Amino acid sequence: MAEEDLQRFLEKVKALNALVARLESDPASRQQFAACSDHNAVVALASAWGFEIGRRWGEASLTGPSPSTATSNLLADAETLPGEEQEDVLCSGADWRLVVIRSNAASTPAGFWYDQSENEWLTLLKGSALLRLADPDQLVDLSVGDQLLLPAGRRHRVERTDPHPGTTWLALYWTDACAPNHQAALNV
């Protein structure tokens, strides 16, 4: 282990020991800590108390105001306001892009239909959503793990997504220029 890694490890152990001492001496803090729903909530609470414990061994805390925080964990709670959606491009190429979409009680405005020139494959990583497809008219109720392929030109709209902590989508968009390779992968 390099000296820098050893120092980071020792600092994390000190922070964890100090956090444990607080939990042992303060029943209210212990109760609040026990109410955390997941590891990210534990890290955020510890940070709020001044303990930078990070998310994983050797990893700096991601609870600060870094602009990349929102996309660091695909399953992190949406930071969008009710009725809104946030899209972040994770990676892209000449004819494709991979996007994470976080929705918070969002829906497509009345009367508007998406009519894309790109193909879209999507899956839900968190939450649920109800989509309306046109031609033919169809309602599609999506839950975690469900996936849907929308060919270019298939009109659709979002009828609803979950309220906070919201719905998290992973969407792959591509043009016909690269469709044969992606179609083969999707049909496996």
C-alpha positions as MATLAB code, in Angstrom:
seq = 'MAEEDLQRFLEKVKALNALVARLESDPASRQQFAACSDHNAVVALASAWGFEIGRRWGEASLTGPSPSTATSNLLADAETLPGEEQEDVLCSGADWRLVVIRSNAASTPAGFWYDQSENEWLTLLKGSALLRLADPDQLVDLSVGDQLLLPAGRRHRVERTDPHPGTTWLALYWTDACAPNHQAALNV';
ca = [
       0.000    0.000    0.000;
       1.352    3.401   -0.975;
       1.886    5.912    1.839;
      -0.864    8.179    0.440;
      -3.347    5.288    0.471;
      -2.297    4.335    4.003;
      -2.848    7.912    5.215;
      -6.277    8.039    3.565;
      -7.155    4.710    5.197;
      -6.026    5.901    8.638;
      -8.019    9.146    8.287;
     -11.117    7.154    7.398;
     -10.645    4.892   10.437;
     -10.291    7.984   12.661;
     -13.491    9.462   11.216;
     -15.350    6.184   11.694;
     -14.116    5.845   15.289;
     -15.239    9.407   16.054;
     -18.624    8.669   14.479;
     -18.985    5.504   16.581;
     -18.129    7.484   19.735;
     -20.891    9.985   18.909;
     -23.416    7.204   18.308;
     -22.498    5.513   21.603;
     -22.775    8.728   23.616;
     -25.843   10.320   21.977;
     -29.036    8.191   21.778;
     -30.762   10.728   19.491;
     -27.895   10.549   16.984;
     -27.941    6.749   17.197;
     -31.680    6.711   16.481;
     -31.312    9.111   13.546;
     -28.438    7.044   12.157;
     -30.421    3.805   12.505;
     -33.280    5.381   10.522;
     -31.098    5.777    7.412;
     -32.565    3.793    4.536;
     -29.332    3.032    2.668;
     -25.572    3.506    2.668;
     -25.744    6.801    0.754;
     -28.070    8.198    3.444;
     -25.550    7.108    6.107;
     -22.724    8.900    4.276;
     -24.836   12.060    3.870;
     -25.847   12.105    7.551;
     -22.273   11.508    8.712;
     -21.130   14.346    6.442;
     -23.785   16.656    7.897;
     -22.316   15.913   11.331;
     -18.775   16.699   10.083;
     -17.536   13.124    9.529;
     -16.221   12.586    6.006;
     -16.388    8.807    5.797;
     -16.701    8.533    2.013;
     -18.754    5.921    0.270;
     -16.182    3.149   -0.082;
     -12.761    2.468    1.387;
     -10.215    4.789   -0.179;
     -12.876    6.869   -1.932;
     -13.458   10.501   -1.094;
     -16.938   11.554   -0.047;
     -19.323   12.467   -2.842;
     -21.659   14.511   -0.653;
     -20.192   17.891   -1.578;
     -21.433   20.272   -4.243;
     -19.503   18.695   -7.114;
     -21.415   18.988  -10.402;
     -20.754   15.310  -11.147;
     -22.520   14.150   -7.964;
     -25.885   13.822   -9.689;
     -24.523   11.256  -12.141;
     -22.009    9.484   -9.899;
     -24.543    6.881   -8.807;
     -27.284    5.917  -11.249;
     -29.555    4.912   -8.366;
     -29.106    8.082   -6.282;
     -32.322    9.923   -5.437;
     -33.472   12.450   -7.985;
     -32.640   16.045   -7.146;
     -35.292   17.311   -9.548;
     -38.263   19.370   -8.459;
     -41.753   17.852   -8.612;
     -43.070   17.872  -12.168;
     -39.592   18.058  -13.692;
     -37.150   15.764  -15.440;
     -33.352   15.911  -15.642;
     -31.298   14.242  -18.390;
     -27.561   13.581  -18.202;
     -25.600   12.108  -21.102;
     -23.367    9.357  -19.695;
     -21.483    8.709  -22.937;
     -22.016    9.154  -26.650;
     -20.671    8.524  -30.111;
     -21.323    9.850  -33.616;
     -24.704    8.107  -33.981;
     -25.670    7.180  -30.404;
     -25.903    8.405  -26.830;
     -26.567    6.787  -23.461;
     -28.630    8.943  -21.108;
     -29.807    8.684  -17.498;
     -33.134   10.427  -16.949;
     -34.392   11.310  -13.482;
     -38.095   12.173  -13.245;
     -39.997   13.471  -10.223;
     -43.790   13.234  -10.625;
     -43.283   14.284  -14.248;
     -45.486   13.966  -17.307;
     -45.402   15.178  -20.889;
     -47.303   18.457  -21.347;
     -50.908   18.006  -22.489;
     -51.205   17.619  -26.247;
     -47.462   17.081  -26.825;
     -46.095   13.840  -28.307;
     -42.448   12.836  -28.683;
     -41.803   11.963  -32.342;
     -38.085   11.220  -32.505;
     -35.894   10.593  -35.515;
     -33.804    8.244  -33.343;
     -34.519    4.767  -32.050;
     -34.799    4.562  -28.261;
     -34.298    1.638  -25.923;
     -35.114    2.334  -22.297;
     -35.220    0.529  -18.981;
     -36.302    1.614  -15.534;
     -33.619    1.437  -12.849;
     -35.825    2.863  -10.089;
     -39.491    3.744   -9.671;
     -42.286    3.312  -12.182;
     -43.771    5.124  -15.161;
     -46.792    5.024  -17.431;
     -46.233    5.710  -21.144;
     -48.831    6.225  -23.849;
     -47.880    5.099  -27.353;
     -49.685    6.182  -30.513;
     -50.448    4.326  -33.748;
     -51.718    2.005  -32.354;
     -52.834    3.567  -29.071;
     -51.302    1.623  -26.175;
     -50.611    2.210  -22.480;
     -47.368    0.723  -21.154;
     -46.937    0.471  -17.378;
     -43.227    0.172  -16.537;
     -41.616   -0.965  -13.278;
     -38.009   -1.537  -12.228;
     -36.223   -3.757  -14.726;
     -38.824   -3.375  -17.489;
     -37.478   -2.355  -20.863;
     -39.027   -0.988  -24.015;
     -37.817   -0.449  -27.569;
     -39.312    2.578  -29.345;
     -38.451    2.659  -33.052;
     -37.784    6.037  -34.643;
     -41.073    7.760  -35.417;
     -43.129    5.903  -32.775;
     -45.034    8.719  -31.121;
     -45.154    8.494  -27.343;
     -45.690   10.533  -24.199;
     -45.071   10.120  -20.473;
     -48.359    9.981  -18.573;
     -46.758    9.821  -15.113;
     -43.622    9.033  -13.142;
     -43.215    8.473   -9.406;
     -42.983   11.365   -6.951;
     -39.797   11.774   -4.877;
     -37.537    9.814   -4.792;
     -38.722    9.593   -8.383;
     -38.166    7.420  -11.412;
     -34.739    6.730  -12.911;
     -34.511    5.675  -16.556;
     -31.562    4.501  -18.612;
     -32.101    5.310  -22.295;
     -30.020    4.471  -25.341;
     -30.690    6.547  -28.483;
     -29.263    5.705  -31.901;
     -29.773    6.536  -35.548;
     -30.373    4.035  -38.311;
     -26.698    4.377  -39.251;
     -25.783    2.074  -36.367;
     -29.090    0.203  -35.955;
     -28.020   -3.199  -37.347;
     -25.378   -3.736  -34.645;
     -27.680   -2.532  -31.853;
     -30.663   -4.497  -33.170;
     -28.635   -7.693  -33.058;
     -27.616   -6.963  -29.474;
     -31.192   -6.169  -28.433;
     -32.594   -9.375  -29.888;
     -30.161  -11.678  -28.058;
];
